[in-house]
């Protein structure tokens, strides 16, 4: 187990658990995963995986995340900055480990980097997390009625204006987080962003 002295930061998930990270990159990846509709569970620093290394010796590796998705598919994710992958040694180790992975541990292993944590996705993930923690309010019902009758594409500001209160913006963000409203483009969630109601929602 790693010493808490090495921790550089933490985040609080929607389950109110405090998750500690050694890098901003790890935190960003976790934030993005936490708001994905297909992710059921995220476990940070899961039990180490034992494997036989290239010298024939028993070794072990602790992944950064164990992620379970809808359909019960499980991935073990290893975060590394791109600069630490240049020599190819870590990727070689993962290719050696993957075939030895116990099926009970996961279905696949994958390497993730800062390239998998787009700044827009990180911003939106943290905004969704913050808005989801808000207590229920009457504004949610007002926004729900507006969204239910929505036809076509409108800016978020239009919905907020119809609701008659600026706090409706956070209700709209929750609708986006729940996949009830869908942005027309991959962009930061702001009042100017255009959205439409997802069919069947």
N, CA, C and O of each residue as an XYZ file, in Angstrom:
804
protein
N       0.850     -1.193      0.000
C       0.000      0.000      0.000
C       0.884      1.241      0.000
O       1.907      1.289      0.683
N       0.482      2.232     -0.766
C       1.286      3.436     -0.865
C       1.029      4.357      0.317
O      -0.087      4.445      0.828
N       2.068      5.031      0.733
C       1.954      5.942      1.862
C       1.106      7.141      1.502
O       1.167      7.641      0.379
N       0.302      7.609      2.468
C      -0.519      8.789      2.215
C       0.342     10.019      2.004
O      -0.139     11.039      1.510
N       1.626      9.931      2.377
C       2.515     11.073      2.194
C       2.754     11.354      0.720
O       3.163     12.457      0.356
N       2.499     10.351     -0.144
C       2.742     10.530     -1.569
C       1.540     11.133     -2.290
O       1.647     11.507     -3.458
N       0.405     11.231     -1.616
C      -0.790     11.757     -2.264
C      -0.647     13.251     -2.546
O      -0.162     14.017     -1.713
N      -1.083     13.643     -3.745
C      -0.986     15.044     -4.130
C      -2.341     15.735     -4.150
O      -2.410     16.964     -4.194
N      -3.409     14.967     -4.119
C      -4.729     15.589     -4.167
C      -5.817     14.556     -3.980
O      -5.548     13.357     -3.897
N      -7.060     15.036     -3.916
C      -8.178     14.114     -3.754
C      -9.420     14.707     -4.394
O      -9.480     15.899     -4.696
N     -10.404     13.850     -4.593
C     -11.694     14.288     -5.101
C     -12.769     13.522     -4.355
O     -12.520     12.427     -3.853
N     -13.965     14.094     -4.281
C     -15.082     13.440     -3.608
C     -16.087     13.016     -4.663
O     -16.621     13.852     -5.393
N     -16.346     11.717     -4.744
C     -17.261     11.198     -5.747
C     -18.710     11.392     -5.362
O     -19.017     11.871     -4.270
N     -19.608     11.013     -6.276
C     -21.039     11.139     -6.016
C     -21.487     10.215     -4.891
O     -22.539     10.426     -4.287
N     -20.676      9.183     -4.610
C     -20.992      8.278     -3.511
C     -20.431      8.789     -2.182
O     -20.471      8.090     -1.170
N     -19.899     10.040     -2.203
C     -19.322     10.697     -1.023
C     -18.015     10.068     -0.556
O     -17.508     10.417      0.510
N     -17.469      9.151     -1.337
C     -16.163      8.594     -1.005
C     -15.071      9.579     -1.394
O     -15.145     10.223     -2.441
N     -14.055      9.689     -0.541
C     -12.895     10.517     -0.868
C     -11.888      9.634     -1.590
O     -11.445      8.617     -1.056
N     -11.530     10.030     -2.809
C     -10.559      9.273     -3.588
C      -9.276     10.083     -3.696
O      -9.295     11.248     -4.093
N      -8.154      9.449     -3.335
C      -6.864     10.125     -3.362
C      -6.107      9.771     -4.641
O      -6.203      8.654     -5.149
N      -5.359     10.740     -5.146
C      -4.618     10.535     -6.385
C      -3.210     11.091     -6.266
O      -2.954     12.039     -5.523
N      -2.303     10.480     -7.017
C      -0.919     10.927     -7.017
C      -0.650     11.927     -8.131
O       0.428     12.519     -8.188
N      -1.622     12.121     -9.016
C      -1.413     13.071    -10.106
C      -2.740     13.657    -10.550
O      -3.798     13.061    -10.350
N      -2.667     14.819    -11.147
C      -3.869     15.456    -11.680
C      -4.453     14.617    -12.808
O      -5.670     14.566    -12.992
N      -3.575     13.957    -13.563
C      -4.041     13.122    -14.663
C      -4.956     12.004    -14.193
O      -5.996     11.754    -14.802
N      -4.576     11.327    -13.109
C      -5.414     10.263    -12.555
C      -6.762     10.820    -12.112
O      -7.806     10.216    -12.359
N      -6.729     11.978    -11.454
C      -7.960     12.604    -10.983
C      -8.880     12.946    -12.152
O     -10.091     12.738    -12.078
N      -8.300     13.469    -13.227
C      -9.099     13.830    -14.401
C      -9.774     12.611    -15.018
O     -10.950     12.660    -15.378
N      -9.024     11.518    -15.139
C      -9.578     10.293    -15.709
C     -10.740      9.791    -14.856
O     -11.778      9.392    -15.385
N     -10.563      9.812    -13.536
C     -11.613      9.338    -12.639
C     -12.861     10.212    -12.741
O     -13.981      9.702    -12.738
N     -12.667     11.524    -12.831
C     -13.815     12.433    -12.952
C     -14.622     12.130    -14.209
O     -15.852     12.099    -14.172
N     -13.930     11.907    -15.314
C     -14.619     11.620    -16.575
C     -15.361     10.291    -16.498
O     -16.508     10.188    -16.934
N     -14.707      9.278    -15.942
C     -15.348      7.968    -15.819
C     -16.589      8.034    -14.929
O     -17.585      7.359    -15.189
N     -16.519      8.853    -13.881
C     -17.584      8.878    -12.876
C     -18.915      9.391    -13.411
O     -19.958      9.132    -12.810
N     -18.899     10.116    -14.531
C     -20.158     10.643    -15.069
C     -20.589      9.922    -16.348
O     -21.575     10.310    -16.975
N     -19.860      8.886    -16.732
C     -20.260      8.118    -17.913
C     -21.474      7.257    -17.601
O     -21.552      6.639    -16.539
N     -22.416      7.221    -18.527
C     -23.652      6.478    -18.324
C     -23.423      4.970    -18.262
O     -24.209      4.247    -17.650
N     -22.348      4.494    -18.893
C     -22.123      3.047    -18.964
C     -21.216      2.519    -17.861
O     -20.926      1.323    -17.825
N     -20.764      3.385    -16.964
C     -19.878      2.958    -15.878
C     -20.691      2.699    -14.613
O     -21.434      3.564    -14.149
N     -20.538      1.502    -14.067
C     -21.275      1.108    -12.867
C     -20.447      1.298    -11.605
O     -20.964      1.717    -10.569
N     -19.148      0.986    -11.700
C     -18.310      1.019    -10.498
C     -16.877      1.377    -10.866
O     -16.351      0.932    -11.886
N     -16.257      2.186    -10.018
C     -14.844      2.535    -10.168
C     -14.142      2.224     -8.852
O     -14.535      2.720     -7.796
N     -13.109      1.407     -8.923
C     -12.300      1.100     -7.742
C     -10.883      1.573     -8.020
O     -10.255      1.130     -8.981
N     -10.379      2.467     -7.185
C      -9.023      2.948     -7.377
C      -8.040      2.062     -6.609
O      -8.350      1.567     -5.526
N      -6.866      1.873     -7.180
C      -5.818      1.047     -6.581
C      -6.350     -0.333     -6.169
O      -6.268     -0.691     -4.993
N      -6.894     -1.112     -7.113
C      -7.400     -2.447     -6.773
C      -6.251     -3.391     -6.413
O      -5.080     -3.024     -6.514
N      -6.594     -4.594     -5.998
C      -5.574     -5.571     -5.596
C      -4.568     -5.802     -6.716
O      -4.924     -5.829     -7.894
N      -3.315     -5.965     -6.333
C      -2.242     -6.151     -7.310
C      -2.442     -7.436     -8.113
O      -2.953     -8.433     -7.600
N      -2.034     -7.393     -9.371
C      -2.100     -8.557    -10.253
C      -0.714     -9.198    -10.325
O       0.271     -8.525    -10.627
N      -0.645    -10.483    -10.050
C       0.625    -11.208    -10.133
C       0.794    -11.789    -11.533
O      -0.166    -12.253    -12.149
N       2.031    -11.754    -12.023
C       2.317    -12.292    -13.352
C       3.793    -12.679    -13.429
O       4.591    -12.315    -12.566
N       4.136    -13.417    -14.469
C       5.527    -13.814    -14.692
C       6.151    -12.824    -15.669
O       5.661    -12.649    -16.785
N       7.232    -12.181    -15.245
C       7.835    -11.152    -16.088
C       8.722    -11.765    -17.172
O       8.814    -12.987    -17.289
N       9.372    -10.911    -17.961
C      10.151    -11.381    -19.106
C      11.390    -12.173    -18.707
O      11.997    -12.846    -19.540
N      11.762    -12.093    -17.444
C      12.901    -12.873    -16.955
C      12.462    -14.170    -16.292
O      13.280    -14.908    -15.742
N      11.147    -14.443    -16.352
C      10.630    -15.673    -15.768
C      10.413    -15.609    -14.274
O      10.220    -16.640    -13.630
N      10.441    -14.410    -13.712
C      10.251    -14.244    -12.275
C       8.834    -13.749    -11.983
O       8.219    -13.048    -12.786
N       8.341    -14.138    -10.805
C       7.016    -13.663    -10.416
C       7.093    -12.190    -10.038
O       7.954    -11.779     -9.259
N       6.197    -11.415    -10.592
C       6.147     -9.987    -10.308
C       4.693     -9.598    -10.069
O       3.796    -10.435    -10.178
N       4.463     -8.346     -9.747
C       3.084     -7.894     -9.552
C       2.959     -6.433     -9.959
O       3.926     -5.671     -9.936
N       1.742     -6.070    -10.331
C       1.477     -4.694    -10.745
C       0.125     -4.251    -10.186
O      -0.861     -4.984    -10.260
N       0.097     -3.049     -9.631
C      -1.152     -2.474     -9.133
C      -1.655     -1.446    -10.134
O      -0.984     -0.449    -10.405
N      -2.825     -1.691    -10.675
C      -3.419     -0.762    -11.629
C      -4.021      0.429    -10.889
O      -4.254      0.375     -9.681
N      -4.262      1.488    -11.626
C      -4.823      2.690    -11.008
C      -6.331      2.590    -10.807
O      -6.868      3.108     -9.828
N      -7.016      1.915    -11.746
C      -8.472      1.797    -11.645
C      -8.954      0.429    -12.106
O      -8.411     -0.165    -13.037
N      -9.982     -0.047    -11.431
C     -10.753     -1.196    -11.914
C     -12.139     -0.650    -12.224
O     -12.829     -0.156    -11.332
N     -12.549     -0.737    -13.484
C     -13.803     -0.122    -13.921
C     -14.763     -1.196    -14.424
O     -14.426     -1.985    -15.305
N     -15.962     -1.212    -13.850
C     -16.990     -2.159    -14.291
C     -18.062     -1.393    -15.058
O     -18.563     -0.367    -14.599
N     -18.401     -1.915    -16.235
C     -19.356     -1.259    -17.119
C     -20.679     -2.026    -17.171
O     -20.775     -3.152    -16.682
N     -21.683     -1.409    -17.763
C     -22.931     -2.110    -18.034
C     -22.623     -3.360    -18.850
O     -21.781     -3.326    -19.748
N     -23.291     -4.447    -18.544
C     -22.987     -5.701    -19.216
C     -21.930     -6.492    -18.479
O     -21.568     -7.593    -18.894
N     -21.419     -5.923    -17.357
C     -20.456     -6.575    -16.471
C     -19.065     -6.732    -17.074
O     -18.283     -7.556    -16.601
N     -18.745     -5.966    -18.100
C     -17.373     -5.956    -18.626
C     -16.499     -5.167    -17.653
O     -16.904     -4.117    -17.155
N     -15.295     -5.683    -17.385
C     -14.394     -5.043    -16.422
C     -13.043     -4.758    -17.071
O     -12.447     -5.633    -17.698
N     -12.572     -3.529    -16.913
C     -11.248     -3.132    -17.396
C     -10.357     -2.764    -16.214
O     -10.821     -2.211    -15.216
N      -9.079     -3.078    -16.344
C      -8.069     -2.568    -15.424
C      -7.307     -1.486    -16.174
O      -6.735     -1.745    -17.233
N      -7.296     -0.278    -15.629
C      -6.677      0.856    -16.302
C      -5.400      1.287    -15.591
O      -5.363      1.421    -14.368
N      -4.366      1.497    -16.380
C      -3.093      1.994    -15.858
C      -2.866      3.388    -16.421
O      -2.784      3.563    -17.637
N      -2.763      4.377    -15.544
C      -2.504      5.742    -16.012
C      -1.004      6.001    -16.059
O      -0.277      5.712    -15.109
N      -0.558      6.548    -17.180
C       0.830      6.975    -17.324
C       0.873      8.233    -18.186
O       0.187      8.300    -19.206
N       1.669      9.234    -17.793
C       1.873     10.386    -18.674
C       2.518      9.912    -19.975
O       3.311      8.970    -19.967
N       2.190     10.545    -21.066
C       2.716     10.143    -22.373
C       4.235     10.096    -22.377
O       4.831      9.215    -22.997
N       4.861     11.041    -21.689
C       6.332     11.109    -21.698
C       6.975      9.868    -21.089
O       8.129      9.556    -21.384
N       6.227      9.155    -20.233
C       6.778      7.960    -19.603
C       6.537      6.691    -20.428
O       6.904      5.590    -20.018
N       5.919      6.865    -21.588
C       5.660      5.717    -22.459
C       6.582      5.695    -23.671
O       6.540      4.768    -24.479
N       7.406      6.714    -23.787
C       8.243      6.873    -24.980
C       9.160      5.682    -25.222
O       9.327      5.255    -26.365
N       9.759      5.138    -24.160
C      10.719      4.045    -24.363
C      10.048      2.698    -24.622
O      10.723      1.733    -24.982
N       8.729      2.620    -24.445
C       7.994      1.400    -24.768
C       8.045      0.312    -23.713
O       7.398     -0.724    -23.871
N       8.799      0.519    -22.636
C       8.955     -0.542    -21.638
C       7.658     -0.849    -20.892
O       7.338     -2.008    -20.632
N       6.920      0.201    -20.555
C       5.678     -0.038    -19.810
C       4.649     -0.750    -20.685
O       3.948     -1.648    -20.219
N       4.562     -0.351    -21.938
C       3.629     -1.016    -22.849
C       4.003     -2.482    -23.032
O       3.126     -3.340    -23.129
N       5.294     -2.771    -23.079
C       5.747     -4.162    -23.196
C       5.336     -4.966    -21.968
O       4.928     -6.122    -22.077
N       5.450     -4.336    -20.795
C       5.056     -5.020    -19.563
C       3.561     -5.330    -19.571
O       3.148     -6.411    -19.150
N       2.745     -4.380    -20.051
C       1.305     -4.602    -20.096
C       0.935     -5.697    -21.101
O       0.020     -6.484    -20.860
N       1.654     -5.740    -22.229
C       1.395     -6.798    -23.213
C       1.759     -8.166    -22.655
O       1.135     -9.170    -23.000
N       2.767     -8.206    -21.797
C       3.173     -9.460    -21.169
C       2.171     -9.874    -20.094
O       1.865    -11.056    -19.939
N       1.669     -8.894    -19.359
C       0.746     -9.170    -18.260
C      -0.643     -9.573    -18.754
O      -1.268    -10.465    -18.181
N      -1.122     -8.934    -19.796
C      -2.515     -9.101    -20.240
C      -2.941    -10.557    -20.436
O      -4.007    -10.932    -19.946
N      -2.161    -11.396    -21.130
C      -2.591    -12.789    -21.326
C      -2.610    -13.606    -20.034
O      -3.247    -14.658    -19.971
N      -1.911    -13.120    -19.000
C      -1.850    -13.835    -17.727
C      -2.929    -13.362    -16.748
O      -3.014    -13.851    -15.621
N      -3.739    -12.418    -17.186
C      -4.743    -11.813    -16.311
C      -5.817    -12.831    -15.926
O      -6.444    -13.416    -16.809
N      -6.044    -13.056    -14.630
C      -7.124    -13.961    -14.218
C      -8.475    -13.400    -14.656
O      -8.729    -12.207    -14.494
N      -9.325    -14.231    -15.198
C     -10.628    -13.763    -15.670
C     -11.451    -13.167    -14.526
O     -12.301    -12.303    -14.741
N     -11.185    -13.642    -13.315
C     -11.918    -13.120    -12.161
C     -11.523    -11.683    -11.832
O     -12.256    -10.975    -11.142
N     -10.361    -11.256    -12.329
C      -9.875     -9.907    -12.025
C     -10.426     -8.876    -12.998
O     -10.855     -7.799    -12.585
N     -10.417     -9.200    -14.291
C     -10.889     -8.254    -15.306
C     -10.919     -8.941    -16.661
O     -10.380    -10.034    -16.835
N     -11.559     -8.280    -17.615
C     -11.611     -8.795    -18.982
C     -10.449     -8.276    -19.824
O      -9.927     -8.985    -20.684
N     -10.051     -7.029    -19.566
C      -8.993     -6.416    -20.362
C      -8.173     -5.458    -19.517
O      -8.594     -5.023    -18.445
N      -6.983     -5.139    -20.030
C      -6.172     -4.080    -19.435
C      -5.986     -2.994    -20.487
O      -5.998     -3.269    -21.687
N      -5.817     -1.767    -20.030
C      -5.624     -0.656    -20.961
C      -4.764      0.412    -20.305
O      -4.796      0.602    -19.089
N      -4.001      1.100    -21.129
C      -3.202      2.233    -20.668
C      -3.946      3.513    -21.023
O      -4.388      3.679    -22.160
N      -4.085      4.411    -20.066
C      -4.702      5.710    -20.322
C      -3.687      6.802    -20.002
O      -2.841      6.645    -19.122
N      -3.789      7.908    -20.731
C      -2.858      9.024    -20.560
C      -3.641     10.332    -20.468
O      -4.872     10.338    -20.489
N      -2.909     11.429    -20.367
C      -3.566     12.736    -20.328
C      -4.331     13.019    -21.615
O      -5.230     13.860    -21.634
N      -3.974     12.314    -22.697
C      -4.691     12.493    -23.962
C      -6.122     11.969    -23.879
O      -6.970     12.343    -24.689
N      -6.393     11.101    -22.899
C      -7.740     10.563    -22.712
C      -8.582     11.440    -21.793
O      -9.731     11.112    -21.497
N      -8.014     12.549    -21.345
C      -8.724     13.459    -20.440
C      -8.777     14.848    -21.064
O      -8.082     15.767    -20.633
N      -9.611     14.981    -22.083
C      -9.790     16.270    -22.746
C     -10.255     17.324    -21.737
O     -11.074     17.031    -20.866
N      -9.735     18.541    -21.853
C     -10.056     19.597    -20.888
C     -11.552     19.892    -20.833
O     -12.100     20.173    -19.767
N     -12.206     19.825    -21.989
C     -13.651     20.061    -22.017
C     -14.389     18.963    -21.265
O     -15.322     19.240    -20.511
N     -13.972     17.717    -21.468
C     -14.610     16.594    -20.772
C     -14.411     16.689    -19.267
O     -15.323     16.391    -18.495
N     -13.214     17.107    -18.850
C     -12.934     17.251    -17.416
C     -13.801     18.361    -16.821
O     -14.387     18.188    -15.753
N     -13.880     19.493    -17.509
C     -14.715     20.611    -17.044
C     -16.161     20.163    -16.884
O     -16.782     20.409    -15.850
N     -16.694     19.503    -17.909
C     -18.091     19.068    -17.870
C     -18.330     18.023    -16.789
O     -19.364     18.038    -16.121
N     -17.374     17.119    -16.618
C     -17.524     16.077    -15.602
C     -17.611     16.691    -14.210
O     -18.449     16.290    -13.402
N     -16.758     17.651    -13.934
C     -16.758     18.271    -12.606
C     -18.005     19.125    -12.389
O     -18.524     19.206    -11.276
N     -18.480     19.758    -13.456
C     -19.718     20.533    -13.344
C     -20.899     19.604    -13.070
O     -21.743     19.904    -12.226
N     -20.958     18.488    -13.776
C     -22.040     17.519    -13.556
C     -22.007     16.980    -12.134
O     -23.047     16.859    -11.486
N     -20.809     16.654    -11.647
C     -20.682     16.144    -10.282
C     -21.195     17.164     -9.273
O     -21.940     16.822     -8.355
N     -20.790     18.419     -9.452
C     -21.191     19.473     -8.516
C     -22.705     19.668     -8.521
O     -23.320     19.808     -7.464
N     -23.302     19.677     -9.709
C     -24.747     19.908     -9.812
C     -25.551     18.716     -9.299
O     -26.643     18.891     -8.757
N     -25.024     17.526     -9.464
C     -25.724     16.335     -8.973
C     -25.810     16.308     -7.452
O     -26.689     15.659     -6.885
N     -24.899     17.010     -6.798
C     -24.902     17.018     -5.332
C     -25.904     18.017     -4.760
O     -26.143     18.027     -3.552
N     -26.489     18.850     -5.608
C     -27.478     19.818     -5.127
C     -28.685     19.090     -4.542
O     -29.071     18.038     -5.051
N     -29.284     19.627     -3.490
C     -30.524     19.030     -2.974
C     -31.664     19.260     -3.963
O     -31.618     20.221     -4.731
N     -32.687     18.404     -3.964
C     -33.834     18.585     -4.863
C     -34.504     19.939     -4.625
O     -34.519     20.445     -3.503
N     -35.056     20.517     -5.691
C     -35.740     21.805     -5.555
C     -36.936     21.858     -6.495
O     -37.067     21.039     -7.405
N     -37.809     22.839     -6.258
C     -38.985     23.020     -7.110
C     -38.585     23.370     -8.539
O     -39.326     23.105     -9.486
N     -37.405     23.967     -8.681
C     -36.937     24.361    -10.014
C     -36.750     23.133    -10.901
O     -36.956     23.204    -12.113
N     -36.364     22.013    -10.306
C     -36.185     20.786    -11.087
C     -37.482     20.398    -11.794
O     -37.464     19.982    -12.953
N     -38.602     20.538    -11.093
C     -39.892     20.203    -11.687
C     -40.257     21.141    -12.821
O     -40.804     20.715    -13.838
N     -39.951     22.425    -12.642
C     -40.235     23.415    -13.684
C     -39.419     23.107    -14.940
O     -39.940     23.130    -16.055
N     -38.133     22.820    -14.739
C     -37.259     22.502    -15.874
C     -37.709     21.208    -16.547
O     -37.682     21.100    -17.773
N     -38.119     20.232    -15.750
C     -38.570     18.951    -16.312
C     -39.767     19.154    -17.240
O     -39.847     18.525    -18.295
N     -40.693     20.026    -16.853
C     -41.862     20.299    -17.693
C     -41.457     20.978    -18.999
O     -41.978     20.654    -20.066
N     -40.524     21.922    -18.904
C     -40.055     22.624    -20.106
C     -39.364     21.645    -21.046
O     -39.609     21.649    -22.252
N     -38.503     20.810    -20.486
C     -37.755     19.844    -21.292
C     -38.695     18.819    -21.914
O     -38.500     18.404    -23.056
N     -39.710     18.412    -21.165
C     -40.653     17.409    -21.665
C     -41.389     17.901    -22.912
O     -41.743     17.112    -23.788
N     -41.611     19.200    -22.980
C     -42.319     19.752    -24.133
C     -41.398     20.333    -25.186
O     -41.850     21.005    -26.114
N     -40.119     20.078    -25.044
C     -39.135     20.680    -25.946
C     -39.184     20.049    -27.333
O     -39.211     18.827    -27.478
N     -39.195     20.906    -28.342
C     -39.152     20.454    -29.732
C     -37.969     21.125    -30.420
O     -37.852     22.350    -30.414
N     -37.107     20.329    -31.006
C     -35.970     20.896    -31.714
C     -34.818     21.270    -30.805
O     -34.726     20.827    -29.660
N     -33.941     22.102    -31.354
C     -32.701     22.489    -30.678
C     -32.833     23.893    -30.099
O     -33.320     24.807    -30.764
N     -32.391     24.055    -28.843
C     -32.428     25.376    -28.203
C     -31.164     25.567    -27.374
O     -30.558     24.587    -26.942
N     -30.755     26.816    -27.145
C     -29.645     27.065    -26.217
C     -30.112     26.786    -24.788
O     -31.294     26.933    -24.475
N     -29.200     26.390    -23.943
C     -29.545     26.174    -22.537
C     -30.138     27.451    -21.941
O     -31.031     27.393    -21.095
N     -29.638     28.593    -22.383
C     -30.139     29.878    -21.872
C     -31.638     30.035    -22.120
O     -32.328     30.679    -21.330
N     -32.147     29.457    -23.203
C     -33.583     29.546    -23.503
C     -34.393     28.814    -22.441
O     -35.424     29.307    -21.983
N     -33.918     27.633    -22.055
C     -34.615     26.859    -21.018
C     -34.564     27.599    -19.688
O     -35.559     27.676    -18.968
N     -33.388     28.146    -19.370
C     -33.227     28.893    -18.117
C     -34.154     30.102    -18.105
O     -34.765     30.412    -17.082
N     -34.257     30.785    -19.247
C     -35.138     31.947    -19.343
C     -36.596     31.576    -19.144
O     -37.336     32.292    -18.470
N     -37.011     30.459    -19.729
C     -38.394     30.004    -19.567
C     -38.685     29.624    -18.117
O     -39.803     29.801    -17.633
N     -37.670     29.102    -17.432
C     -37.852     28.702    -16.030
C     -37.944     29.918    -15.117
O     -38.533     29.842    -14.039
N     -37.367     31.034    -15.542
C     -37.484     32.274    -14.787
C     -36.526     32.432    -13.630
O     -36.721     33.305    -12.784
N     -35.490     31.605    -13.573
C     -34.508     31.725    -12.497
C     -33.165     31.173    -12.955
O     -33.098     30.156    -13.644
N     -32.102     31.859    -12.562
C     -30.766     31.435    -12.959
C     -30.371     30.076    -12.419
O     -29.529     29.392    -13.001
N     -30.984     29.676    -11.296
C     -30.648     28.376    -10.709
C     -31.092     27.218    -11.602
O     -30.683     26.075    -11.398
N     -31.930     27.524    -12.591
C     -32.385     26.480    -13.515
C     -31.227     25.933    -14.341
O     -31.299     24.817    -14.856
N     -30.160     26.721    -14.466
C     -28.998     26.239    -15.225
C     -28.481     24.932    -14.644
O     -28.143     24.009    -15.384
N     -28.418     24.855    -13.316
C     -27.896     23.649    -12.682
C     -28.856     22.473    -12.868
O     -28.423     21.324    -12.957
N     -30.150     22.761    -12.926
C     -31.123     21.702    -13.219
C     -30.933     21.183    -14.636
O     -31.043     19.982    -14.886
N     -30.648     22.095    -15.563
C     -30.408     21.694    -16.948
C     -29.149     20.835    -17.032
O     -29.115     19.848    -17.767
N     -28.121     21.209    -16.284
C     -26.890     20.409    -16.268
C     -27.194     18.986    -15.805
O     -26.643     18.022    -16.337
N     -28.068     18.863    -14.819
C     -28.438     17.523    -14.347
C     -29.174     16.746    -15.437
O     -29.036     15.526    -15.532
N     -29.947     17.438    -16.249
C     -30.623     16.774    -17.373
C     -29.605     16.287    -18.400
O     -29.774     15.220    -18.991
N     -28.560     17.063    -18.610
C     -27.492     16.646    -19.524
C     -26.752     15.448    -18.935
O     -26.435     14.494    -19.645
N     -26.482     15.503    -17.638
C     -25.779     14.408    -16.969
C     -26.575     13.112    -17.033
O     -26.001     12.026    -17.110
N     -27.907     13.232    -17.000
C     -28.780     12.057    -17.042
C     -29.077     11.608    -18.466
O     -29.836     10.662    -18.675
N     -28.480     12.284    -19.446
C     -28.667     11.949    -20.861
C     -30.099     12.209    -21.331
O     -30.565     11.602    -22.295
N     -30.788     13.118    -20.639
C     -32.128     13.529    -21.066
C     -32.005     14.611    -22.131
O     -32.744     14.624    -23.115
N     -31.057     15.513    -21.914
C     -30.721     16.537    -22.903
C     -29.360     16.208    -23.504
O     -28.441     15.795    -22.797
N     -29.242     16.397    -24.810
C     -28.008     16.052    -25.519
C     -27.439     17.297    -26.198
O     -28.144     17.943    -26.973
N     -26.189     17.645    -25.928
C     -25.564     18.775    -26.623
C     -25.404     18.474    -28.113
O     -25.188     17.328    -28.505
N     -25.512     19.505    -28.926
C     -25.368     19.310    -30.371
C     -23.913     19.155    -30.783
O     -23.619     18.586    -31.834
N     -22.998     19.662    -29.953
C     -21.568     19.551    -30.236
C     -20.832     19.228    -28.943
O     -21.330     19.541    -27.862
N     -19.654     18.609    -29.030
C     -18.862     18.367    -27.818
C     -18.187     19.657    -27.370
O     -17.134     20.028    -27.890
N     -18.791     20.331    -26.413
C     -18.278     21.618    -25.945
C     -18.593     21.773    -24.464
O     -19.356     20.991    -23.896
N     -18.001     22.783    -23.847
C     -18.281     23.049    -22.440
C     -19.761     23.366    -22.249
O     -20.392     24.013    -23.084
N     -20.293     22.892    -21.129
C     -21.692     23.166    -20.816
C     -21.796     24.586    -20.275
O     -21.385     24.872    -19.151
N     -22.347     25.457    -21.089
C     -22.552     26.861    -20.733
C     -23.956     27.246    -21.188
O     -24.594     26.483    -21.914
N     -24.451     28.417    -20.776
C     -25.783     28.843    -21.232
C     -25.910     28.908    -22.753
O     -27.009     28.766    -23.290
N     -24.797     29.122    -23.448
C     -24.849     29.251    -24.909
C     -24.914     27.904    -25.628
O     -25.252     27.853    -26.811
N     -24.596     26.821    -24.931
C     -24.568     25.505    -25.576
C     -25.971     25.095    -26.013
O     -26.929     25.222    -25.251
N     -26.082     24.606    -27.236
C     -27.380     24.166    -27.755
C     -27.599     22.691    -27.442
O     -26.689     21.869    -27.547
N     -28.837     22.380    -27.052
C     -29.184     21.013    -26.666
C     -30.531     20.628    -27.275
O     -31.292     21.479    -27.736
N     -30.804     19.329    -27.262
C     -32.111     18.834    -27.679
C     -32.506     17.675    -26.777
O     -31.652     17.029    -26.169
N     -33.803     17.418    -26.694
C     -34.284     16.330    -25.838
C     -34.078     15.002    -26.549
O     -34.460     14.842    -27.708
N     -33.471     14.053    -25.847
C     -33.200     12.753    -26.434
C     -34.493     11.980    -26.626
O     -35.344     11.947    -25.738
N     -34.634     11.371    -27.770
C     -35.839     10.607    -28.076
C     -36.025      9.478    -27.076
O     -35.086      8.744    -26.771
N     -37.245      9.349    -26.570
C     -37.549      8.272    -25.632
C     -37.302      8.633    -24.193
O     -37.630      7.857    -23.295
N     -36.721      9.811    -23.947
C     -36.446     10.231    -22.573
C     -37.601     11.058    -22.016
O     -37.546     11.500    -20.868
